[in-house]
Every structure is written in C-alpha cells, then in structure tokens.
Amino acid sequence: MKVIVKTLLLGACALSTTGCFTGESDSFIFTADLPANFAYYAVAKYAPAKGETCTVTLDDNPYLGFNREWRTAYKPESEIPIYRTVKGCRLAIYKIDLEINAIYGTDYGDFSGDTTAVIIREELKTQYKGTFDTNGESAIKGQCQWLFRTQGPKRRLSKGLDCKKIDDQGAVTKGRPVGAYTLDQLPGKTVILKIKLADEERPGWGDTWVKFPNGWKRFMGEGLEDQRGYCHGNYTDFSSFLMPDGRSCSIYPGCTE
C-alpha cells in the first residue's frame, strides 16, 4: 500500500506546474519589514534543476512576479516555490530580483526605488550563506536613505532612494542588502527583508546644497535656468525651490527659516 501511495504522489508531482517534494515543503516565505510608504516588487527566477538536460526560454514564462501592482495591491508575504515544472522541465530557483520602492509625494511620479537580490545556489561558501534561527527565520538587514535634488526651471524637489546593507555588527556597508542561501536551506523557512530609514536625508551630489543648523539651502548657481546650480565658491546666493506639494521654500526640509 505504501508503495502505491508513493507512486501516486510522485505522479502528481510530475504533472504539477510547481513541482513538489514528498515529506517536506517545496516553498518558502519571503516577506519584508519596511518603513511607511515602502513596498517591494520581486521576480523569482528559475533555471533547469541540477541533472536536467531540458531548456526553457523567456517565452516559456520561467519567472514568477510578486507585488507587480505594489501601489494598489501590496502583500508583504509571498510564498515562493523552490522548484517548478514548466513544459516538462524541472526548474530550480536561483535568484530573486528585488525592487525596494518608496513614495514621497502625491503625484504619480513622486516615488523612487533601489534594487537588491536574494541569491540561491546548490552550494555556497559558509561566509556568504545566510543562517536561520530556531523559528526558521533569516533576516536580510539594510538601511535606505533619501537623496534630494531639484529639477526643472522651477526647481521642484525630487528624491532618489539609496539602500545599503547592514552587517552583523550593525554598521551600514557600501554594498546593497543582498542575501544568499542554498536550495536545501529554504523549504518551509521564512526570509525577511528588514529595512530601516536613515534618520537624515542628504543631497544627491555635492556642491549644490549647503547645510545650516536648521536645514539645507539650495545654491543659486548662475540662475534658475542653471539646472546644475553648482556653488563654484559662491556661498551667499541661494534660490527658492518647490516642494512636491507645491510650496515655495527656502530651506529643506523645514521650508521656511
């Protein structure tokens, strides 16, 4: 009887669009702990599993997207298959491409994002491999910071997002918040992207703003028509700028001095 049941299960796995393992989960949970007005968009990427001789193309849809409509239908928790079967080809996950997106204004274009990834392999060196706690959870920690600038002849303020990894000692590093795991680590586990927002924002690049005790002032440059607006040694002439909500301001972020 056990042999018959096992045979039926294996047959069901072969016909499944996701593939399966008997006796253990064939998926894991990816979720995120993000600041307010943040969301992630994920693309899980698959390739033929080890030992397979088949091939798939992009036309075969080997990838799975999660939170494509992150503005309107965001779900922090995504159940991601580890193995799938597409057109008779058994695929294994090898990467999750991630976009971390954040909204800073009310206009449709008032958002920015940065990218990172989760790498998944058959084997990894110990120093690169993530670990799981007794609850089956592993955290990828990072910090995102807003970089502000002005655009257009009215100098409307816009922002970019820059995300970096936080290491095991709690220090912000130069690299992005990338995680790495082996296939056999993932069944039934939870991977959490934990992002905090930096306390302070900073200019997108230097010599365009100067910091005062109560905020940042925008250099005038050669006039409002000067889109770059570099200081070039003139630390006395400043310009107004528009906040995303339309206010005319002289200092950021407080708007008025």
Backbone as CSV, one residue per row, in Angstrom:
resi,resn,N_x,N_y,N_z,CA_x,CA_y,CA_z,C_x,C_y,C_z
1,MET,0.816,-1.205,0.000,0.000,0.000,0.000,0.854,1.262,0.000
2,LYS,1.922,1.306,0.819,2.815,2.469,0.880,3.454,2.733,-0.476
3,VAL,3.807,1.659,-1.177,4.429,1.823,-2.489,3.464,2.468,-3.456
4,ILE,2.160,2.049,-3.391,1.151,2.619,-4.293,0.964,4.104,-4.007
5,VAL,0.858,4.474,-2.727,0.690,5.885,-2.353,1.869,6.712,-2.825
6,LYS,3.077,6.208,-2.616,4.271,6.937,-3.027,4.278,7.129,-4.531
7,THR,3.870,6.092,-5.276,3.838,6.193,-6.725,2.844,7.251,-7.174
8,LEU,1.655,7.289,-6.518,0.655,8.287,-6.863,1.147,9.699,-6.575
9,LEU,1.841,9.881,-5.452,2.373,11.200,-5.108,3.408,11.665,-6.111
10,LEU,4.299,10.774,-6.482,5.322,11.137,-7.454,4.700,11.474,-8.794
11,GLY,3.643,10.755,-9.164,2.964,11.065,-10.408,2.316,12.431,-10.363
12,ALA,1.727,12.774,-9.223,1.119,14.098,-9.080,2.156,15.189,-9.175
13,CYS,3.338,14.948,-8.614,4.418,15.938,-8.689,4.847,16.161,-10.131
14,ALA,4.922,15.097,-10.892,5.371,15.210,-12.271,4.401,16.031,-13.098
15,LEU,3.081,15.969,-12.762,2.082,16.700,-13.521,1.877,18.107,-12.999
16,SER,2.386,18.402,-11.828,2.179,19.716,-11.219,2.924,20.796,-11.970
17,THR,2.364,22.019,-11.966,3.053,23.150,-12.590,4.117,23.727,-11.685
18,THR,4.113,23.322,-10.417,5.101,23.873,-9.490,6.132,22.852,-9.063
19,GLY,5.859,21.558,-9.262,6.759,20.527,-8.757,6.563,20.367,-7.266
20,CYS,7.049,19.261,-6.702,6.917,19.121,-5.250,7.888,18.080,-4.731
21,PHE,8.094,18.146,-3.426,8.825,17.122,-2.707,7.841,16.404,-1.797
22,THR,7.996,15.115,-1.624,7.178,14.404,-0.648,7.849,14.505,0.703
23,GLY,7.007,14.766,1.733,7.529,14.758,3.090,8.049,16.092,3.571
24,GLU,8.163,17.130,2.701,8.603,18.435,3.174,8.076,19.518,2.238
25,SER,8.109,20.759,2.738,7.610,21.862,1.940,8.479,22.073,0.705
26,ASP,7.850,22.483,-0.397,8.609,22.785,-1.602,8.600,24.279,-1.873
27,SER,8.328,25.067,-0.826,8.298,26.523,-0.979,8.847,27.163,0.287
28,PHE,9.054,28.470,0.219,9.437,29.230,1.401,8.715,30.562,1.349
29,ILE,8.707,31.263,2.472,8.054,32.561,2.562,9.098,33.664,2.447
30,PHE,8.845,34.605,1.562,9.635,35.835,1.536,8.721,36.959,1.989
31,THR,9.187,37.735,2.949,8.406,38.853,3.445,9.333,40.024,3.759
32,ALA,8.754,41.159,4.101,9.573,42.350,4.328,9.007,43.197,5.460
33,ASP,9.898,43.735,6.260,9.579,44.691,7.311,10.144,46.031,6.841
34,LEU,9.264,46.901,6.316,9.693,48.117,5.631,9.117,49.359,6.308
35,PRO,9.743,50.529,6.099,9.172,51.771,6.629,7.833,52.101,5.969
36,ALA,7.139,53.079,6.509,5.862,53.513,5.945,6.051,54.002,4.519
37,ASN,5.078,53.718,3.669,5.061,54.121,2.259,6.120,53.405,1.426
38,PHE,6.655,52.309,1.925,7.588,51.465,1.190,6.869,50.189,0.745
39,ALA,7.360,49.594,-0.323,6.848,48.314,-0.799,7.941,47.649,-1.623
40,TYR,7.857,46.329,-1.768,8.817,45.650,-2.629,8.112,44.984,-3.798
41,TYR,8.830,44.839,-4.880,8.392,44.070,-6.038,9.462,43.013,-6.280
42,ALA,9.059,41.756,-6.421,10.014,40.655,-6.536,9.774,39.863,-7.808
43,VAL,10.874,39.404,-8.417,10.805,38.478,-9.540,11.663,37.270,-9.189
44,ALA,11.014,36.125,-9.000,11.724,34.878,-8.720,12.138,34.246,-10.045
45,LYS,13.426,33.946,-10.184,13.963,33.440,-11.442,14.359,31.973,-11.302
46,TYR,14.056,31.207,-12.349,14.265,29.761,-12.326,15.072,29.321,-13.549
47,ALA,15.815,28.223,-13.371,16.574,27.595,-14.445,16.486,26.082,-14.258
48,PRO,16.782,25.288,-15.290,16.719,23.830,-15.133,17.499,23.350,-13.912
49,ALA,16.868,22.491,-13.136,17.488,21.976,-11.915,18.700,21.122,-12.263
50,LYS,19.535,20.901,-11.244,20.738,20.101,-11.429,20.375,18.712,-11.969
51,GLY,21.064,18.297,-13.005,20.815,16.995,-13.609,19.844,17.021,-14.766
52,GLU,19.110,18.145,-14.935,18.175,18.260,-16.047,18.917,18.595,-17.340
53,THR,18.441,18.063,-18.460,19.041,18.364,-19.768,18.109,19.204,-20.631
54,CYS,16.949,19.558,-20.104,15.981,20.359,-20.854,16.366,21.834,-20.823
55,THR,15.698,22.617,-21.631,15.930,24.061,-21.678,14.585,24.769,-21.688
56,VAL,14.601,26.008,-21.203,13.418,26.866,-21.284,13.868,28.236,-21.767
57,THR,12.945,28.973,-22.370,13.212,30.333,-22.830,12.288,31.296,-22.088
58,LEU,12.509,32.584,-22.279,11.639,33.575,-21.647,10.207,33.438,-22.131
59,ASP,10.032,32.968,-23.359,8.676,32.760,-23.879,7.928,31.683,-23.104
60,ASP,8.659,30.831,-22.386,8.035,29.775,-21.580,7.600,30.265,-20.202
61,ASN,7.838,31.557,-19.931,7.479,32.158,-18.635,8.081,31.418,-17.445
62,PRO,9.401,31.307,-17.404,10.012,30.581,-16.276,10.099,31.405,-14.993
63,TYR,9.743,32.694,-15.048,9.862,33.563,-13.882,8.495,33.804,-13.250
64,LEU,8.499,34.113,-11.947,7.282,34.444,-11.216,7.423,35.829,-10.601
65,GLY,6.407,36.675,-10.779,6.422,38.013,-10.208,5.531,38.110,-8.980
66,PHE,5.964,38.894,-8.006,5.202,39.114,-6.782,5.131,40.616,-6.525
67,ASN,3.925,41.101,-6.245,3.692,42.526,-5.988,3.988,43.401,-7.208
68,ARG,3.601,42.902,-8.380,3.745,43.748,-9.577,2.961,45.050,-9.399
69,GLU,1.775,44.952,-8.841,0.946,46.138,-8.596,1.159,46.616,-7.161
70,TRP,2.392,46.964,-6.848,2.736,47.278,-5.465,2.067,48.538,-4.945
71,ARG,1.644,49.429,-5.839,0.964,50.650,-5.384,-0.434,50.362,-4.850
72,THR,-1.128,49.393,-5.454,-2.545,49.190,-5.157,-2.872,47.838,-4.534
73,ALA,-2.026,46.850,-4.698,-2.346,45.506,-4.208,-1.123,44.882,-3.555
74,TYR,-0.553,45.590,-2.598,0.685,45.143,-1.970,0.420,44.122,-0.872
75,LYS,1.152,43.008,-0.909,1.105,41.983,0.129,2.526,41.718,0.603
76,PRO,2.831,42.004,1.864,4.207,41.804,2.342,4.690,40.362,2.250
77,GLU,3.776,39.394,2.402,4.186,37.998,2.457,3.956,37.305,1.116
78,SER,5.011,36.695,0.572,4.923,35.968,-0.694,5.409,34.540,-0.484
79,GLU,4.605,33.575,-0.918,5.028,32.180,-0.879,5.679,31.842,-2.215
80,ILE,6.948,31.502,-2.172,7.737,31.330,-3.392,8.118,29.864,-3.569
81,PRO,7.720,29.244,-4.685,8.118,27.852,-4.938,9.636,27.740,-5.101
82,ILE,10.194,26.654,-4.605,11.623,26.399,-4.789,11.861,25.679,-6.113
83,TYR,10.986,24.779,-6.427,11.047,24.045,-7.699,9.728,24.225,-8.453
84,ARG,9.802,24.271,-9.757,8.629,24.321,-10.618,8.868,23.406,-11.814
85,THR,7.781,22.994,-12.455,7.895,22.250,-13.698,7.200,23.034,-14.801
86,VAL,7.948,23.417,-15.805,7.425,24.190,-16.932,7.699,23.427,-18.219
87,LYS,6.621,23.090,-18.935,6.734,22.329,-20.183,7.565,21.055,-19.994
88,GLY,7.316,20.380,-18.877,8.012,19.131,-18.589,9.424,19.287,-18.090
89,CYS,9.885,20.516,-17.910,11.261,20.771,-17.461,11.240,21.166,-15.984
90,ARG,11.971,20.449,-15.169,12.029,20.755,-13.729,13.006,21.896,-13.496
91,LEU,12.490,22.955,-12.910,13.272,24.167,-12.687,13.526,24.369,-11.206
92,ALA,14.662,24.975,-10.903,15.008,25.337,-9.526,15.225,26.847,-9.457
93,ILE,14.794,27.448,-8.376,15.006,28.881,-8.202,16.498,29.164,-8.034
94,TYR,16.981,30.241,-8.652,18.383,30.607,-8.485,18.580,32.060,-8.065
95,LYS,17.501,32.872,-8.114,17.660,34.280,-7.762,16.295,34.915,-7.566
96,ILE,16.233,35.888,-6.680,15.067,36.762,-6.574,15.559,38.192,-6.779
97,ASP,15.148,38.801,-7.870,15.446,40.217,-8.094,14.426,41.047,-7.332
98,LEU,14.900,42.037,-6.593,14.028,42.839,-5.741,14.142,44.324,-6.074
99,GLU,13.002,44.976,-6.134,12.939,46.436,-6.160,12.351,46.897,-4.829
100,ILE,13.043,47.817,-4.163,12.511,48.454,-2.962,12.015,49.829,-3.393
101,ASN,10.710,50.046,-3.362,10.118,51.293,-3.833,9.527,52.076,-2.673
102,ALA,9.568,53.408,-2.794,9.037,54.258,-1.737,8.417,55.509,-2.350
103,ILE,7.297,55.924,-1.794,6.558,57.106,-2.257,6.857,58.269,-1.327
104,TYR,7.135,59.458,-1.918,7.418,60.628,-1.087,6.480,61.792,-1.363
105,GLY,5.581,61.687,-2.346,4.649,62.756,-2.673,3.352,62.198,-3.214
106,THR,2.450,63.107,-3.630,1.123,62.690,-4.078,1.035,62.508,-5.588
107,ASP,1.942,63.099,-6.366,1.930,62.892,-7.808,2.372,61.469,-8.130
108,TYR,1.921,60.953,-9.268,2.229,59.565,-9.626,3.732,59.324,-9.708
109,GLY,4.483,60.335,-10.159,5.923,60.168,-10.308,6.728,60.439,-9.057
110,ASP,6.050,60.737,-7.956,6.763,61.049,-6.710,7.121,59.766,-5.959
111,PHE,7.963,58.976,-6.581,8.461,57.773,-5.927,9.862,57.495,-6.453
112,SER,10.582,56.678,-5.733,11.894,56.230,-6.182,12.139,54.841,-5.619
113,GLY,13.158,54.185,-6.142,13.456,52.843,-5.672,14.917,52.482,-5.855
114,ASP,15.290,51.400,-5.242,16.622,50.849,-5.415,16.459,49.332,-5.546
115,THR,17.502,48.682,-6.007,17.408,47.251,-6.291,18.353,46.446,-5.402
116,THR,17.968,45.207,-5.174,18.817,44.260,-4.482,18.407,42.856,-4.926
117,ALA,18.880,41.826,-4.243,18.588,40.469,-4.706,18.802,39.463,-3.589
118,VAL,18.201,38.296,-3.772,18.491,37.114,-2.970,19.077,36.078,-3.923
119,ILE,20.282,35.619,-3.622,20.980,34.639,-4.459,20.763,33.244,-3.877
120,ILE,20.442,32.280,-4.736,20.177,30.914,-4.285,20.974,29.941,-5.151
121,ARG,21.737,29.074,-4.513,22.609,28.152,-5.233,22.545,26.752,-4.610
122,GLU,23.054,25.763,-5.343,23.192,24.417,-4.779,24.167,24.428,-3.602
123,GLU,25.273,25.151,-3.756,26.288,25.231,-2.708,26.788,26.669,-2.595
124,LEU,27.182,27.056,-1.392,27.776,28.365,-1.145,28.849,28.226,-0.078
125,LYS,29.859,29.070,-0.167,30.839,29.114,0.900,30.178,29.630,2.170
126,THR,30.629,29.126,3.294,29.992,29.432,4.573,29.901,30.929,4.830
127,GLN,30.935,31.683,4.458,30.937,33.117,4.769,29.886,33.904,3.994
128,TYR,29.363,33.314,2.919,28.349,34.006,2.125,26.930,33.534,2.425
129,LYS,26.790,32.426,3.126,25.497,31.774,3.287,24.752,32.327,4.491
130,GLY,23.482,32.694,4.289,22.656,33.161,5.381,22.333,32.043,6.357
131,THR,21.931,32.428,7.547,21.592,31.447,8.582,20.156,31.680,9.057
132,PHE,19.569,30.626,9.631,18.203,30.691,10.138,18.200,30.456,11.636
133,ASP,17.291,31.156,12.322,17.178,30.965,13.762,16.284,29.755,14.066
134,THR,16.022,29.532,15.341,15.249,28.357,15.744,13.792,28.429,15.285
135,ASN,13.332,29.611,14.906,11.978,29.767,14.376,11.919,29.593,12.862
136,GLY,13.081,29.266,12.270,13.123,29.092,10.829,13.113,30.400,10.057
137,GLU,13.604,31.482,10.676,13.608,32.792,10.033,15.029,33.285,9.823
138,SER,15.236,33.977,8.716,16.527,34.591,8.419,16.281,36.023,7.967
139,ALA,17.043,36.973,8.506,16.837,38.389,8.212,17.951,38.921,7.316
140,ILE,17.549,39.669,6.300,18.471,40.455,5.473,18.257,41.903,5.883
141,LYS,19.255,42.519,6.505,19.073,43.843,7.091,19.705,44.926,6.214
142,GLY,18.997,46.050,6.121,19.513,47.155,5.331,18.970,48.492,5.795
143,GLN,19.545,49.539,5.233,19.101,50.904,5.514,18.957,51.657,4.205
144,CYS,17.845,52.356,4.049,17.641,53.203,2.874,17.691,54.669,3.289
145,GLN,18.225,55.493,2.407,18.347,56.919,2.679,17.813,57.702,1.485
146,TRP,17.075,58.772,1.776,16.593,59.653,0.715,17.704,60.609,0.287
147,LEU,17.875,60.761,-1.026,18.802,61.729,-1.610,17.964,62.749,-2.367
148,PHE,18.053,64.008,-1.979,17.184,65.015,-2.587,17.945,65.891,-3.585
149,ARG,17.195,66.431,-4.542,17.735,67.295,-5.581,16.592,68.162,-6.096
150,THR,16.900,69.094,-7.001,15.843,69.862,-7.661,15.910,69.621,-9.160
151,GLN,14.755,69.755,-9.819,14.672,69.531,-11.251,13.810,70.605,-11.901
152,GLY,14.153,70.938,-13.162,13.346,71.870,-13.942,13.600,73.319,-13.586
153,PRO,13.080,74.241,-14.405,13.314,75.682,-14.187,12.695,76.212,-12.902
154,LYS,11.678,75.510,-12.371,11.070,75.931,-11.108,11.758,75.279,-9.910
155,ARG,12.745,74.449,-10.196,13.499,73.760,-9.149,12.574,73.012,-8.187
156,ARG,11.798,72.097,-8.756,10.924,71.260,-7.944,11.766,70.164,-7.290
157,LEU,11.569,69.972,-6.005,12.359,68.992,-5.273,11.887,67.572,-5.599
158,SER,12.835,66.701,-5.857,12.551,65.280,-6.048,13.555,64.483,-5.225
159,LYS,13.280,63.185,-5.088,14.126,62.357,-4.242,14.491,61.049,-4.933
160,GLY,15.670,60.568,-4.620,16.102,59.240,-5.016,16.347,58.400,-3.777
161,LEU,16.282,57.093,-3.944,16.442,56.188,-2.807,17.739,55.408,-2.956
162,ASP,18.522,55.365,-1.889,19.795,54.648,-1.879,19.786,53.671,-0.711
163,CYS,19.891,52.369,-1.014,19.778,51.332,0.019,21.087,50.566,0.160
164,LYS,21.523,50.380,1.391,22.767,49.675,1.701,22.512,48.578,2.724
165,LYS,23.440,47.633,2.776,23.319,46.525,3.715,23.808,46.932,5.099
166,ILE,23.200,46.350,6.120,23.685,46.482,7.490,24.339,45.156,7.870
167,ASP,25.591,45.214,8.297,26.319,43.973,8.581,25.967,43.429,9.968
168,ASP,26.594,42.315,10.324,26.289,41.647,11.584,26.649,42.483,12.800
169,GLN,27.513,43.479,12.608,27.885,44.368,13.703,26.996,45.608,13.769
170,GLY,26.020,45.711,12.860,25.098,46.845,12.854,25.585,48.042,12.071
171,ALA,26.698,47.908,11.341,27.238,49.024,10.567,26.666,49.010,9.153
172,VAL,26.403,50.201,8.616,25.944,50.331,7.239,27.153,50.178,6.314
173,THR,27.044,49.277,5.342,28.164,48.983,4.453,27.992,49.691,3.108
174,LYS,28.961,49.471,2.210,28.868,50.051,0.869,28.006,49.211,-0.071
175,GLY,27.828,47.937,0.248,27.072,47.054,-0.624,25.572,47.126,-0.380
176,ARG,24.828,46.537,-1.284,23.374,46.511,-1.161,22.938,45.364,-0.245
177,PRO,21.697,45.410,0.250,21.242,44.373,1.187,20.912,43.060,0.476
178,VAL,21.953,42.350,0.089,21.817,41.086,-0.638,21.845,39.928,0.349
179,GLY,21.013,38.923,0.111,21.044,37.702,0.894,21.443,36.530,0.013
180,ALA,21.940,35.456,0.617,22.361,34.276,-0.150,22.055,33.012,0.651
181,TYR,21.502,32.000,-0.027,21.107,30.753,0.620,21.322,29.587,-0.344
182,THR,21.368,28.391,0.222,21.391,27.194,-0.604,19.972,26.638,-0.721
183,LEU,19.741,25.871,-1.769,18.406,25.321,-2.011,17.898,24.495,-0.830
184,ASP,18.794,23.718,-0.235,18.346,22.837,0.841,18.065,23.569,2.147
185,GLN,18.429,24.849,2.249,18.107,25.630,3.438,16.661,26.113,3.454
186,LEU,16.041,26.256,2.303,14.840,27.059,2.170,13.502,26.381,2.454
187,PRO,13.324,25.077,2.221,11.989,24.502,2.385,11.365,24.804,3.747
188,GLY,10.159,25.412,3.705,9.424,25.700,4.927,9.938,26.861,5.743
189,LYS,10.951,27.573,5.259,11.577,28.650,6.032,10.995,30.018,5.638
190,THR,11.419,31.057,6.354,10.987,32.430,6.090,12.203,33.342,5.977
191,VAL,12.283,34.066,4.892,13.336,35.059,4.677,12.693,36.438,4.782
192,ILE,13.261,37.281,5.640,12.684,38.597,5.915,13.660,39.692,5.493
193,LEU,13.217,40.585,4.620,13.987,41.774,4.276,13.619,42.865,5.272
194,LYS,14.562,43.242,6.128,14.304,44.239,7.171,15.039,45.532,6.818
195,ILE,14.262,46.547,6.479,14.826,47.826,6.053,14.414,48.927,7.021
196,LYS,15.381,49.714,7.456,15.066,50.908,8.236,15.422,52.136,7.410
197,LEU,14.826,53.258,7.746,15.070,54.502,7.030,16.077,55.343,7.800
198,ALA,17.077,55.860,7.102,18.092,56.701,7.744,17.436,57.916,8.390
199,ASP,17.983,58.353,9.502,17.414,59.493,10.233,17.502,60.784,9.437
200,GLU,18.542,60.926,8.623,18.748,62.166,7.878,18.778,61.897,6.376
201,GLU,18.275,62.856,5.612,18.408,62.837,4.165,19.653,63.646,3.790
202,ARG,20.134,63.444,2.569,21.279,64.227,2.114,21.127,64.562,0.639
203,PRO,21.858,65.583,0.160,21.778,65.938,-1.263,22.244,64.791,-2.146
204,GLY,21.687,64.761,-3.355,22.055,63.709,-4.295,23.511,63.772,-4.695
205,TRP,24.093,64.960,-4.761,25.527,65.110,-5.015,25.999,66.437,-4.440
206,GLY,27.299,66.610,-4.376,27.893,67.734,-3.666,27.881,69.052,-4.428
207,ASP,28.170,70.130,-3.698,28.314,71.491,-4.223,27.031,72.036,-4.827
208,THR,25.881,71.549,-4.386,24.611,72.084,-4.847,23.746,72.574,-3.685
209,TRP,24.013,72.069,-2.490,23.325,72.497,-1.281,24.376,72.722,-0.194
210,VAL,24.045,73.544,0.774,24.916,73.724,1.933,24.058,73.557,3.189
211,LYS,24.634,72.931,4.206,23.883,72.635,5.412,24.047,73.731,6.456
212,PHE,22.922,74.175,6.999,22.883,75.108,8.111,22.289,74.395,9.322
213,PRO,22.359,75.007,10.508,21.817,74.321,11.694,20.356,73.913,11.559
214,ASN,19.575,74.668,10.768,18.140,74.373,10.660,17.745,73.736,9.325
215,GLY,18.735,73.325,8.528,18.385,72.651,7.282,19.350,72.956,6.142
216,TRP,18.944,72.556,4.929,19.774,72.692,3.732,19.258,73.816,2.829
217,LYS,20.196,74.647,2.324,19.842,75.693,1.366,20.399,75.340,-0.010
218,ARG,19.620,75.696,-1.032,19.974,75.379,-2.416,20.760,76.540,-3.025
219,PHE,21.946,76.217,-3.566,22.734,77.253,-4.237,22.004,77.750,-5.482
220,MET,22.174,79.047,-5.761,21.571,79.627,-6.944,22.298,79.206,-8.208
221,GLY,23.630,79.087,-8.155,24.392,78.841,-9.373,24.383,80.080,-10.249
222,GLU,24.171,79.896,-11.538,24.133,81.026,-12.462,22.723,81.530,-12.699
223,GLY,21.763,81.077,-11.912,20.374,81.488,-12.054,19.470,80.276,-12.106
224,LEU,18.153,80.531,-12.053,17.208,79.430,-12.040,17.267,78.584,-13.303
225,GLU,17.722,79.208,-14.393,17.842,78.446,-15.638,19.037,77.494,-15.617
226,ASP,19.914,77.669,-14.643,21.082,76.796,-14.489,20.626,75.519,-13.776
227,GLN,20.407,74.446,-14.548,19.847,73.229,-13.974,20.787,72.553,-12.992
228,ARG,22.076,72.699,-13.193,23.025,72.075,-12.271,23.135,72.868,-10.968
229,GLY,23.234,74.179,-11.085,23.207,75.031,-9.913,24.341,74.794,-8.942
230,TYR,25.552,74.587,-9.448,26.694,74.382,-8.562,27.078,75.692,-7.882
231,CYS,27.689,75.573,-6.734,28.099,76.741,-5.958,29.246,77.498,-6.618
232,HIS,30.295,76.761,-7.038,31.502,77.377,-7.617,32.085,78.444,-6.689
233,GLY,32.058,78.194,-5.387,32.677,79.102,-4.424,31.778,80.211,-3.924
234,ASN,30.575,80.364,-4.484,29.654,81.410,-4.034,28.733,80.828,-2.963
235,TYR,29.040,81.123,-1.703,28.289,80.555,-0.599,27.294,81.547,0.001
236,THR,26.902,82.551,-0.769,25.969,83.559,-0.254,24.675,83.648,-1.044
237,ASP,24.675,83.219,-2.300,23.478,83.326,-3.134,22.735,81.988,-3.177
238,PHE,21.491,82.009,-2.718,20.673,80.798,-2.675,19.369,81.022,-3.434
239,SER,18.743,79.932,-3.816,17.488,80.030,-4.563,16.357,79.385,-3.780
240,SER,15.161,79.777,-4.129,13.992,79.070,-3.615,13.791,77.795,-4.434
241,PHE,12.919,76.958,-3.987,12.600,75.716,-4.695,11.184,75.315,-4.317
242,LEU,10.604,74.400,-5.085,9.250,73.940,-4.832,9.280,72.569,-4.175
243,MET,8.515,72.428,-3.119,8.329,71.115,-2.521,7.372,70.308,-3.394
244,PRO,7.363,68.978,-3.260,6.431,68.166,-4.051,4.969,68.573,-3.879
245,ASP,4.600,69.152,-2.738,3.208,69.565,-2.522,2.920,70.962,-3.058
246,GLY,3.915,71.590,-3.728,3.696,72.882,-4.370,4.150,74.083,-3.577
247,ARG,4.563,73.921,-2.340,5.009,75.058,-1.532,6.339,75.616,-2.053
248,SER,6.465,76.921,-2.033,7.737,77.559,-2.362,8.544,77.687,-1.080
249,CYS,9.767,77.144,-1.098,10.544,77.049,0.135,11.946,77.636,-0.063
250,SER,12.593,77.942,1.050,13.958,78.469,1.010,14.950,77.543,1.728
251,ILE,14.433,76.550,2.468,15.305,75.652,3.203,14.629,74.285,3.295
252,TYR,15.426,73.222,3.288,14.875,71.883,3.331,15.407,71.143,4.571
253,PRO,14.548,70.428,5.306,13.142,70.119,4.986,12.113,71.045,5.603
254,GLY,12.546,72.041,6.378,11.577,72.862,7.111,10.805,73.850,6.282
255,CYS,11.247,74.138,5.049,10.613,75.015,4.079,10.891,76.489,4.371
256,THR,10.564,76.983,5.570,10.806,78.387,5.907,11.807,78.472,7.043
257,GLU,12.589,79.541,6.999,13.642,79.713,8.023,13.074,80.373,9.266
